[in-house]
Amino acid sequence: MVSRDTRADDYGNQDGYNDDIDGNMDAIDYQQGYYNNGNQQSSGEYIQYWTEYAILPKRCIRYNREDVVVFSVYDKAYNHCGDEPVGTYMVPVGNFVQGYLQQQSQDYQDQGLEYEEPSVSQYVYCVPQKIQNNKYIYLQLGCADDSNQALAVNIYSDIDCKKRSTSDGYDDANIDVSQLQVPFKQCQNCVNWFDMNQNVDDQYYEMHKTQAPLCATAWTYKQTCDGKCKRLGQENTNNGWQTSDQVLLSIMVLFAAIMLGLIAHKRQMMSNKDTLLEQAAMSAAGLQQPHVIGVCILVTLVVAVFALLGLKNITWTLLLIINTALFGYLMKLTLQSSPPENIIGPDGTIMRNDSDDSSVDDESSKNAGGATGFFTLPTLT
C-alpha cells in the first residue's frame, strides 16, 4: 500500500497536473464566478441568491468509470430537506470536495477563525505516485470500497484516473481521510450565517446571500441523475438490513411461526363436521390439501428471496398480509373449537349441543331405547 507521506519525485512538473498544490487553499483554484453576482451555471437555471436553498449529499457511486456524488437540491431550506427537491443530480467527487473545502474556509473566515486545509485535499486531482522500477500509479479521491457514504483515496493505473488498480478486490490506498468529513445524509443550508461581532454594512449581507461555495460548485458541475444513476444508488442504498429492521423482521417471522403451530394444533382438534365442511369448501374452490401446502411453501420462498435482495417495502407488505391472514384463520378455528352452549329441553333436561349433533342424536337414541321393549304376540285359542 502507499504511504500518505510519500510523494512523486517530480510531482507538480508533469503535464496535465495542477502544480499549485502546496497545502493551502490556493491549490483549489477558487473561482468567485461560481457563486457571486452574475453567476451563470453551465447546466441548469441561473441562481443568484442561495439563501433559501439547501443541499443533501446522498451517496457516492461509480458512474461511467468516474466516481460521483449524488445530491439533491431543495428550494425551501427551512424545511430541512423534508420537501420535494428541485432535482437530484450527480457531480464528480473532485468538484464536490472543492466546493466543500471552499465552504469550510468561508465559514471559518466568517467566524474570525483560521482554516487549515486537510492534507488529503491534494488528492482532489489525479496525483502521480512513483513506485518501484520508476513506475507510477495515480491517486485521487473517490468513493470508498466498503461504503457508499464515505470517501477514500483510490489507486489508478492511468494518467486520467479512470482505470482502477485493484489488489485483492480493493483499490483504496489506505490514506487517512478522517479530516475530510463530507456530510452524507445531512441537510446543509447553502448560506450559513454567523454573528460577526463587528460592524458590517448592508452590502455585506446582500453579497453574502450570493456566496454558497458548496451549492454553487455542485450546481455548476452537476449532471442529471438519470435512470442508471438512480438504479446504482438504489442498489447501494438498500443493500442489507439495518439492525432495527432485522429485529422487526425476526419478530414478524416468529409471530407467523407461532400462529402456524397453533393452527396445526387446532385443526387436529376439529370435529368431523367442521373438517368435512372445510374440505367441501376447498373442493368447491378446486383446491386440495397438497395445493395449499405448495402455495404456503411458494409464498415463503418468495418472501425469503425479496428479503435477501433487500427489497424491504415488498417484504414488509407480504409479511403483514401473511400474518393478518394467519391471525384471521386462527381466530376462526378458535371460535369453532369453543365449548358449545347447553340447551335446555322442554322437560327441563339439559342437553349438550355438539357441533356434529352426535350428543343430541345419542340422547334421542337413549330416550327412544328406554321407551321400547320386547313385543310378544298374543296366543290365539
C-alpha positions as CSV (number, residue, x, y, z in Angstrom):
1,M,0.0,0.0,0.0
2,V,1.0,3.6,-0.4
3,S,2.1,5.8,2.5
4,R,0.5,9.2,2.7
5,D,3.9,10.8,3.3
6,T,5.4,9.5,0.0
7,R,5.3,11.9,-2.9
8,A,6.3,11.6,-6.6
9,D,9.8,12.9,-7.2
10,D,8.7,15.2,-10.0
11,Y,5.2,15.8,-8.8
12,G,3.8,19.1,-10.0
13,N,6.0,19.2,-13.0
14,Q,4.1,16.7,-15.2
15,D,1.8,17.7,-17.9
16,G,-1.9,17.8,-17.0
17,Y,-1.5,18.4,-13.3
18,N,-2.1,21.4,-11.1
19,D,1.3,22.5,-9.7
20,D,-0.3,24.9,-7.2
21,I,-0.9,22.2,-4.6
22,D,1.0,23.4,-1.6
23,G,-1.2,22.6,1.3
24,N,-3.3,25.8,1.4
25,M,-6.5,27.0,-0.2
26,D,-4.7,28.4,-3.2
27,A,-4.4,24.9,-4.5
28,I,-8.1,24.7,-5.1
29,D,-8.4,27.4,-7.8
30,Y,-11.3,29.1,-6.0
31,Q,-13.4,31.0,-8.6
32,Q,-15.6,33.8,-7.4
33,G,-17.7,33.4,-10.6
34,Y,-19.2,30.2,-9.2
35,Y,-21.3,31.9,-6.7
36,N,-21.1,35.7,-6.9
37,N,-23.4,38.1,-8.8
38,G,-23.5,37.2,-12.4
39,N,-23.3,33.5,-11.7
40,Q,-24.3,31.6,-14.8
41,Q,-24.4,27.8,-14.4
42,S,-23.1,25.6,-17.1
43,S,-26.1,23.4,-16.8
44,G,-29.5,24.4,-15.3
45,E,-31.1,27.6,-14.3
46,Y,-29.5,30.8,-13.1
47,I,-29.4,31.1,-9.3
48,Q,-28.3,34.4,-7.9
49,Y,-29.4,34.2,-4.2
50,W,-28.8,31.0,-2.4
51,T,-30.3,31.9,1.0
52,E,-33.5,29.8,0.6
53,Y,-31.7,26.7,-0.8
54,A,-30.3,23.6,0.9
55,I,-28.3,20.7,-0.4
56,L,-28.4,17.0,0.7
57,P,-25.4,14.8,-0.3
58,K,-26.9,11.3,-0.6
59,R,-24.2,8.8,-1.6
60,C,-21.0,8.2,-3.6
61,I,-21.2,5.9,-6.6
62,R,-19.1,4.9,-9.6
63,Y,-20.9,6.0,-12.8
64,N,-19.4,5.5,-16.3
65,R,-15.8,5.0,-14.9
66,E,-16.0,8.1,-12.7
67,D,-16.7,8.5,-9.0
68,V,-19.6,10.9,-8.5
69,V,-21.5,12.3,-5.5
70,V,-25.3,12.1,-5.9
71,F,-27.1,15.0,-4.3
72,S,-30.4,16.7,-4.2
73,V,-31.1,20.5,-4.1
74,Y,-34.1,22.0,-2.2
75,D,-35.5,25.5,-2.6
76,K,-37.1,25.6,0.9
77,A,-34.1,25.5,3.3
78,Y,-36.4,25.9,6.4
79,N,-37.9,22.5,5.7
80,H,-34.5,20.9,6.3
81,C,-34.7,18.9,3.1
82,G,-38.1,17.4,4.0
83,D,-40.0,18.7,1.0
84,E,-39.8,17.8,-2.7
85,P,-36.3,18.5,-4.1
86,V,-35.7,20.8,-7.1
87,G,-33.9,17.8,-8.6
88,T,-31.4,15.0,-8.0
89,Y,-28.0,15.3,-9.6
90,M,-24.5,14.0,-9.6
91,V,-21.2,15.7,-9.7
92,P,-17.6,14.4,-9.8
93,V,-16.1,13.8,-6.4
94,G,-13.2,16.2,-7.0
95,N,-15.5,19.1,-7.8
96,F,-17.8,18.4,-4.9
97,V,-14.8,18.2,-2.5
98,Q,-13.5,21.5,-3.8
99,G,-16.8,23.2,-3.1
100,Y,-17.0,21.6,0.3
101,L,-13.5,22.8,1.3
102,Q,-14.3,26.3,0.0
103,Q,-17.4,26.3,2.1
104,Q,-15.4,25.3,5.2
105,S,-12.9,28.0,4.6
106,Q,-15.6,30.7,4.2
107,D,-17.4,29.5,7.3
108,Y,-14.2,29.7,9.3
109,Q,-13.4,33.2,7.9
110,D,-16.9,34.5,8.8
111,Q,-16.3,33.4,12.4
112,G,-12.9,35.1,12.5
113,L,-11.1,31.7,12.6
114,E,-8.2,30.4,10.6
115,Y,-8.9,27.4,8.5
116,E,-6.3,24.7,7.9
117,E,-6.9,22.7,4.8
118,P,-6.6,18.9,5.4
119,S,-3.6,17.4,3.6
120,V,-5.8,14.9,1.8
121,S,-7.3,17.7,-0.2
122,Q,-4.4,17.5,-2.6
123,Y,-6.0,14.3,-4.0
124,V,-8.9,16.1,-5.5
125,Y,-6.7,16.0,-8.6
126,C,-5.2,12.9,-10.2
127,V,-1.8,12.8,-8.4
128,P,1.1,10.6,-9.7
129,Q,2.9,8.4,-7.2
130,K,6.3,6.9,-8.0
131,I,6.8,3.3,-7.1
132,Q,9.4,0.6,-7.9
133,N,11.3,0.5,-11.1
134,N,10.4,4.1,-12.0
135,K,6.8,3.1,-12.5
136,Y,3.9,5.3,-11.5
137,I,0.5,4.8,-10.0
138,Y,-2.1,7.5,-9.7
139,L,-4.1,8.6,-6.7
140,Q,-7.4,10.5,-6.5
141,L,-10.2,11.0,-4.1
142,G,-13.2,8.8,-4.9
143,C,-15.8,6.5,-3.4
144,A,-14.8,4.1,-0.6
145,D,-15.0,0.4,-1.3
146,D,-16.9,-0.5,1.8
147,S,-19.5,2.3,2.0
148,N,-21.4,4.5,-0.4
149,Q,-21.4,7.3,2.2
150,A,-17.7,7.7,2.6
151,L,-14.7,8.8,0.5
152,A,-11.3,7.3,0.1
153,V,-8.1,7.9,-1.9
154,N,-8.2,5.3,-4.7
155,I,-5.4,3.9,-6.8
156,Y,-5.5,4.1,-10.6
157,S,-3.2,2.8,-13.3
158,D,-3.7,5.6,-15.9
159,I,-2.9,9.2,-16.0
160,D,-6.6,10.3,-16.2
161,C,-7.5,8.3,-13.1
162,K,-10.2,6.3,-14.9
163,K,-8.9,2.7,-14.7
164,R,-8.7,1.4,-11.2
165,S,-5.8,-0.6,-10.0
166,T,-7.1,-3.2,-7.5
167,S,-5.4,-5.5,-5.0
168,D,-7.5,-8.4,-3.5
169,G,-10.6,-6.7,-4.8
170,Y,-9.8,-3.3,-3.2
171,D,-8.4,-0.1,-4.7
172,D,-8.2,2.1,-1.6
173,A,-4.7,3.4,-0.9
174,N,-5.2,3.3,2.9
175,I,-4.5,7.0,3.2
176,D,-6.1,8.6,6.2
177,V,-9.1,10.8,5.1
178,S,-10.6,11.2,8.6
179,Q,-10.0,15.0,8.4
180,L,-12.3,15.2,5.4
181,Q,-15.8,14.5,6.7
182,V,-18.3,15.0,3.9
183,P,-21.8,15.3,5.4
184,F,-23.6,12.5,3.6
185,K,-27.3,12.2,4.5
186,Q,-27.1,15.5,6.3
187,C,-29.1,18.5,5.1
188,Q,-26.9,21.6,4.6
189,N,-28.0,25.2,4.2
190,C,-26.4,26.7,1.2
191,V,-25.8,30.0,3.0
192,N,-24.6,30.0,6.6
193,W,-25.0,33.0,8.9
194,F,-22.8,33.7,11.9
195,D,-22.5,36.5,14.5
196,M,-19.7,38.6,13.0
197,N,-19.1,40.6,16.2
198,Q,-18.1,43.5,14.1
199,N,-19.7,46.4,12.2
200,V,-20.7,45.4,8.8
201,D,-22.7,47.3,6.3
202,D,-25.8,46.3,4.3
203,Q,-23.7,45.4,1.3
204,Y,-22.1,42.5,3.2
205,Y,-25.5,40.9,3.8
206,E,-26.5,41.4,0.2
207,M,-23.3,39.9,-1.1
208,H,-23.4,37.0,1.5
209,K,-26.7,35.8,0.0
210,T,-24.9,35.0,-3.2
211,Q,-22.0,33.2,-1.5
212,A,-22.6,29.5,-1.3
213,P,-19.4,27.7,-2.4
214,L,-20.6,24.1,-1.9
215,C,-24.0,24.6,-3.5
216,A,-22.8,26.8,-6.3
217,T,-19.9,24.5,-7.2
218,A,-22.1,21.4,-7.2
219,W,-24.7,23.2,-9.2
220,T,-22.1,24.4,-11.7
221,Y,-20.8,21.0,-12.5
222,K,-23.9,19.0,-12.0
223,Q,-25.3,16.3,-14.3
224,T,-28.8,15.0,-14.1
225,C,-29.1,11.7,-12.2
226,D,-30.7,9.5,-14.9
227,G,-32.2,6.1,-14.6
228,K,-28.8,4.3,-14.4
229,C,-27.6,6.7,-11.7
230,K,-30.7,6.1,-9.7
231,R,-30.5,2.3,-10.1
232,L,-26.9,2.3,-8.9
233,G,-27.9,4.4,-5.9
234,Q,-30.9,2.3,-5.1
235,E,-28.8,-0.9,-5.1
236,N,-26.2,0.6,-2.8
237,T,-28.7,2.3,-0.5
238,N,-30.9,-0.8,0.0
239,N,-28.1,-3.3,0.2
240,G,-28.5,-5.1,3.6
241,W,-30.9,-4.7,6.5
242,Q,-30.2,-2.4,9.5
243,T,-30.2,-3.9,13.0
244,S,-33.7,-2.5,13.8
245,D,-35.0,-4.0,10.5
246,Q,-33.6,-7.4,11.4
247,V,-35.2,-7.3,14.9
248,L,-38.6,-6.4,13.5
249,L,-38.3,-9.0,10.7
250,S,-37.4,-11.7,13.3
251,I,-40.4,-10.7,15.4
252,M,-42.8,-10.9,12.4
253,V,-41.4,-14.3,11.3
254,L,-41.6,-15.7,14.8
255,F,-45.2,-14.5,15.2
256,A,-46.1,-16.2,11.9
257,A,-44.4,-19.5,13.0
258,I,-46.3,-19.4,16.4
259,M,-49.6,-18.9,14.6
260,L,-48.9,-21.8,12.2
261,G,-48.2,-24.1,15.2
262,L,-51.4,-23.1,16.9
263,I,-53.4,-23.6,13.7
264,A,-52.0,-27.1,13.2
265,H,-52.9,-27.9,16.8
266,K,-56.5,-26.6,16.5
267,R,-57.0,-28.4,13.2
268,Q,-56.3,-31.7,14.9
269,M,-59.0,-30.9,17.5
270,M,-61.6,-30.0,14.8
271,S,-64.8,-32.0,14.8
272,N,-65.7,-34.3,12.0
273,K,-68.4,-32.0,10.8
274,D,-66.1,-28.9,10.6
275,T,-63.4,-30.9,8.8
276,L,-65.9,-32.1,6.2
277,L,-67.3,-28.6,5.7
278,E,-63.8,-27.2,5.2
279,Q,-62.9,-30.0,2.8
280,A,-66.1,-29.3,0.8
281,A,-65.2,-25.6,0.6
282,M,-61.7,-26.4,-0.7
283,S,-63.1,-28.8,-3.2
284,A,-65.6,-26.2,-4.4
285,A,-62.6,-23.8,-5.0
286,G,-60.8,-26.5,-6.9
287,L,-58.1,-27.0,-4.2
288,Q,-56.8,-29.9,-2.4
289,Q,-54.7,-30.1,0.7
290,P,-51.4,-30.6,-1.2
291,H,-52.2,-27.5,-3.2
292,V,-52.5,-25.4,-0.1
293,I,-49.2,-26.7,1.3
294,G,-47.5,-26.0,-2.0
295,V,-48.8,-22.4,-2.0
296,C,-47.5,-21.9,1.5
297,I,-44.1,-23.1,0.6
298,L,-44.0,-20.9,-2.5
299,V,-45.0,-17.8,-0.6
300,T,-42.3,-18.5,2.0
301,L,-39.7,-18.8,-0.7
302,V,-40.8,-15.6,-2.4
303,V,-40.6,-13.6,0.9
304,A,-37.2,-15.1,1.5
305,V,-35.9,-14.1,-1.9
306,F,-37.2,-10.5,-1.6
307,A,-35.6,-10.2,1.9
308,L,-32.3,-11.4,0.5
309,L,-32.5,-8.9,-2.3
310,G,-33.0,-6.1,0.2
311,L,-36.5,-5.2,-1.2
312,K,-37.7,-4.0,2.2
313,N,-41.1,-2.5,1.2
314,I,-42.5,-5.5,-0.6
315,T,-41.0,-7.8,2.1
316,W,-42.8,-5.9,4.9
317,T,-46.0,-5.8,2.8
318,L,-46.0,-9.6,2.2
319,L,-45.2,-10.4,5.8
320,L,-48.0,-8.1,7.0
321,I,-50.5,-9.8,4.7
322,I,-49.4,-13.3,5.7
323,N,-49.6,-12.5,9.4
324,T,-53.0,-10.9,9.0
325,A,-54.3,-14.0,7.1
326,L,-52.9,-16.4,9.6
327,F,-54.4,-14.4,12.5
328,G,-57.8,-14.3,10.9
329,Y,-57.8,-18.1,10.2
330,L,-56.6,-18.8,13.8
331,M,-59.5,-16.8,15.2
332,K,-61.9,-18.7,13.0
333,L,-60.6,-22.0,14.3
334,T,-60.7,-20.7,17.9
335,L,-64.4,-19.8,17.6
336,Q,-65.2,-23.1,16.0
337,S,-63.5,-25.1,18.8
338,S,-65.0,-23.1,21.7
339,P,-67.3,-25.2,24.1
340,P,-70.9,-25.3,22.8
341,E,-73.7,-23.8,24.7
342,N,-76.0,-26.1,26.7
343,I,-79.6,-26.4,25.5
344,I,-82.5,-26.9,28.0
345,G,-85.2,-29.2,26.6
346,P,-89.0,-28.8,27.1
347,D,-88.9,-31.1,30.1
348,G,-86.1,-29.2,31.7
349,T,-83.4,-31.7,30.7
350,I,-80.0,-30.1,29.9
351,M,-78.7,-31.3,26.6
352,R,-75.3,-30.6,25.1
353,N,-75.4,-29.0,21.6
354,D,-72.4,-30.6,19.9
355,S,-71.1,-29.3,16.6
356,D,-71.9,-32.5,14.8
357,D,-75.1,-33.1,16.8
358,S,-73.8,-36.5,17.9
359,S,-74.7,-36.0,21.5
360,V,-78.2,-34.9,20.7
361,D,-78.6,-38.0,18.5
362,D,-77.2,-40.2,21.3
363,E,-79.6,-38.7,23.8
364,S,-82.5,-39.2,21.4
365,S,-81.5,-42.8,20.9
366,K,-81.3,-43.4,24.6
367,N,-84.7,-41.9,25.2
368,A,-86.2,-43.9,22.3
369,G,-84.5,-47.1,23.6
370,G,-85.8,-46.5,27.1
371,A,-89.4,-46.4,25.8
372,T,-89.2,-49.6,23.8
373,G,-89.3,-53.3,24.9
374,F,-89.9,-56.8,23.6
375,F,-93.3,-57.3,21.9
376,T,-94.9,-60.6,22.5
377,L,-97.6,-61.9,20.1
378,P,-100.8,-62.9,22.0
379,T,-101.6,-66.6,22.0
380,L,-104.7,-67.4,19.9
381,T,-107.0,-70.0,21.4
